[in-house]
């Protein structure tokens, strides 16, 4: 049921493309931290949004990140497995956490 | 575009994120104002503060608030879903009106421009989460500074004229709007917005022009809904479907997101979230200083003209007051109101700094109902970081 989305078109492109022609939105390689669980983050999060969406949320609690992932599963219907839910939560809290569980 | 430039862009956007202290009460303060515009430009845009490329999230810098009309290439951008058509065939594009109507319509862009009365309204478009970075603990969502807003002249046709041509059935009660943006998964809900028929008036239009040009692609080309006075989550972009129903359908973006506590202060604490909640609709009174900017140096005894913009949900701005002594005393700024009650009111305030060192300008708008902006610290916290309208502050150095 997955609809394939063309992601990560790393292209120089013409940044001021004409609207009536094909629009090319630039790709930005946001500097995201590497670490345990990153593969799961890449596989589950990047399908729908850039890493900019993650790193511009500010440092957050573990509960905050877990609720974000739940929102993606419950409301946005992202097919994230139970196992990955935990891996991604751990990764986000470790690298983009504020040290607080709640 | 070189890779090095990509990196600089991403670092600029991710820098300057507030540290957090877990305050059980929740606090508000000035929004973050240290973010720089990116080195990279998106289509039809000059470089803006860039939070995400997919979906595109771009913020205007403070300098845009020195003018009453925001130029198209510096107007902020906020999409929710990642899959935005990158090609629109203007010859075959149609907007469909269906559901509880006497006659289903499919109107082409050409018909829209030729067969209906063309109207124009100047109105402020503002994200409900604009200035969200003013909230501590951090509210979920993009940590916008003050630049998720702009004001433009929108040209199009009245929604009511289109609905009249289709003819509403007797039990018609809700109008749902959907655009051409899609999620990565079929199961993800569309970004649909519903309005009650009672909420409609002649100012609600379907716009194809912004400031005399086609809508920029990133602002919803070729058509978007314009609801003056309402926050921008209701202004559906790349509008392609209007469906009239008798029953309200549950919608994520109205029922879960974009809601504030349904109490007088529209506030709560992080520990005690308030139920029930209500959708954000009408904008509250707000003003932002466009010049000078934080950190600028001004000359002692020079002639400074503080400039900015103020607006509300269409009741109109009565006055804008400026303080240079931390809010102890206020003086009236000069106003320029030439684009109607939904537009930015421009304000100017002349000042001659006579003391060296730090100088803080504050601006406070009051609307015709007498509603006035509170100090940032007096705003109640809410979990979504919505509807921030604290008194704006800019601190400069007199040298």
Interface residues (C-beta under 8 A of the other chain):
Chain A: X1 X2 X3 X5 X7 X12 X13 X15 X16 X17 X19 X20 X21 X22 X23 X24 X25 X26 X27 X28 X29 X30 X31 X47 X48 X49 X50 X52 X53 X55 X56 X57 X58 X59 X60 X61 X64 X67 X68 X75 X76 X77 X78 X79 X98 X100
Chain B: X1 X3 X6 X7 X9 X10 X11 X13 X14 X17 X18 X19 X20 X22 X40 X41 X42 X43 X44 X50 X51 X52 X53 X54 X55 X56 X57 X82 X83 X84 X86 X87 X88 X90 X133 X138 X140 X141 X142 X143 X182 X183 X184 X185 X186 X187 X188 X189 X214 X216 X217 X218 X221 X252 X256
